[in-house]
Amino acid sequence: GRAVRLLSGDQPVAVARMAERLGIGSWRAGATPDTKLAALRDWQGQGEKVLMVGDGINDAPVLAAADVRIAMGQGAMLARSAADALLVSNRLMAVPQALALAQRTRRVLRQNLAWAALYNLACVPLALAGWLPPLAAGIGMACSSLFVVLNAQRLQRG
């Protein structure tokens, strides 16, 4: 469900070669910062959410205008300061990996929030009413926290 486009200020031969290697059908070479910004505004005007990846000083204005901004790790400081995320590896394949990790993180975060809310909605009133001994409530809270931490650690596996 994502459209991938390559918009670069580099020479057409180099951009065409990179687009072919990456399997990107829509690309433009020789783009200036102004033409990049105009293209971004056009896509946003069509209702698209735009994720921009850049590394140079000339990418900073476009990064600043994008909905989601990613700078390459070895890029210019101006581009890195305008970004939401920084890819340290300097590999383009890190972009889809970062997006997949963000989706998994959002899912785990929602699970953890749901678990914590469920526990608190069920156990806190029981403890306040005296139907749940304080020791059991404390153990339950510790186990709930442990569950949340272990659930979050699943993100490290991959």
N, C-alpha and C positions, 0 to 999 in steps of 0.2 A: 503493500500500500504506500510505498514511498517512491517518489520520482527522484532519481539521482542525476544531477547535471554537473558538468565540469565547466567552470567559468574561470579562465586564467589570462593573465597578462603576458604569458610566454608565447613563443613563436608557434605558428600553426602545426608545423611538423612534429614538434615535441609534444604538443597538446593532443594531437591526433594519435600519436603513438601511445601516450598514457591512457587516453580514453579507450583505445582498443584493448590494451592490457587489462584494464579494469572492467571492461564490458559496459562502458557508458556510451549510449547512443547519442545523447544530446550534449554537445560541447561547443564552446566558443573560445577562440584564441585571440590574443592581442587586446584583451579587454582592459580599459583604463578603470581607475577607481570610480569615475562617474558612470561609466557604462555598467559596471558591476552593481552599483547602487541603484541605477535605473531598472536593471533586470530584477533585482531583489524587490524593489517597490512594486513592480508589475506583478510578480508572483504573489506578493502579499495582497495586492489589490484584487487578485482573483480568488482570495480567500485561503491561500496556502499558508501553512506555518513553515517558516524557512529556518533550517539549520545550516549555518555557514561554517566552513572550516577554512582557516587562513593562517598565514605565517609571516607575511610581510607588512611593512609600514603602510603600504598602499591598501592593505586589507582592513585596516583598523576602522575606517568609516563604515564599511559594509558590515563588518562584525558588529559594530555598535548598533546598527539598524536591524539586524537579524533577530528572529524570535529566540533562537538558541545559538550560542556562539562557542566555537571550539578553536583553540589555537594550538598549533604544533609546538612541541617543546623547544625546538631550536629556533623558533621564530623570533621576530623582533619584539622587544619589550612592549612597544605600543600595541601590537596585535595581542600579546599575552594579557595586557592590562584591560583590554576591551572584551575579553572572553569570559564565559561562564565556566569553562572547563579547559584544562591544559592536558594535552596528550604528550606525555614524557617520552614515549617510545619513538616518536617521529615516523611511525608507520601508519599508512592510511587504513590498513585492516584493523587498526585499533578503534576506529570510529564505530563500525557495526558491533564490535565487542563491547564498547562502552555503552552503546544504546541497549544492548541485550542485558547488560549488568544493571542499568538504570531501571529497566522494566522489572527484572527480578527483585531489585531492591524495593521498588514501590509495592510489589506484591507481598513481600515479607513484612514490610512496614505496616501494611493494612492488616495482615494477619496478627501481628503483635499488638496493634492498637485494639483490634477486635477482642483478642484474648484478654488484654488488660481491662477493657471496659466490661466484658462479661464477668470476669472474676470480681471486679469491684461492685458491679450491680448486684451480684448474687451474694457475695460473702460479707461485704461491709454492713448491709442492713441486718444480716443474721447475727453478726458480732455485736452490733449496737443494741439489738433486741435481747441479747444475752443467750441466744440459742446456739451460738458458736463460741466455744471457750477461747479466751485470748491466746493461749498457746497454739491452738489449732489455726486460728486466724493468722498468727505470726508465721507459722510453718507454711501455711497456704500462700501467704504473700511471698515468702522466700522462694517457694517452688514456682510460683507464677513468674517471678523475676528470672529464675534460672531457665524456665521454658522460653522466655522471650530472648535471652542471650543465646541459648543453644539454637533457637530458630534463626536468629540473625547470622550465626556462624555458618549456616548452610551456604551463604553467599560466597564464602571463601573456596568452597569445593567446586564451584564452577560453572 
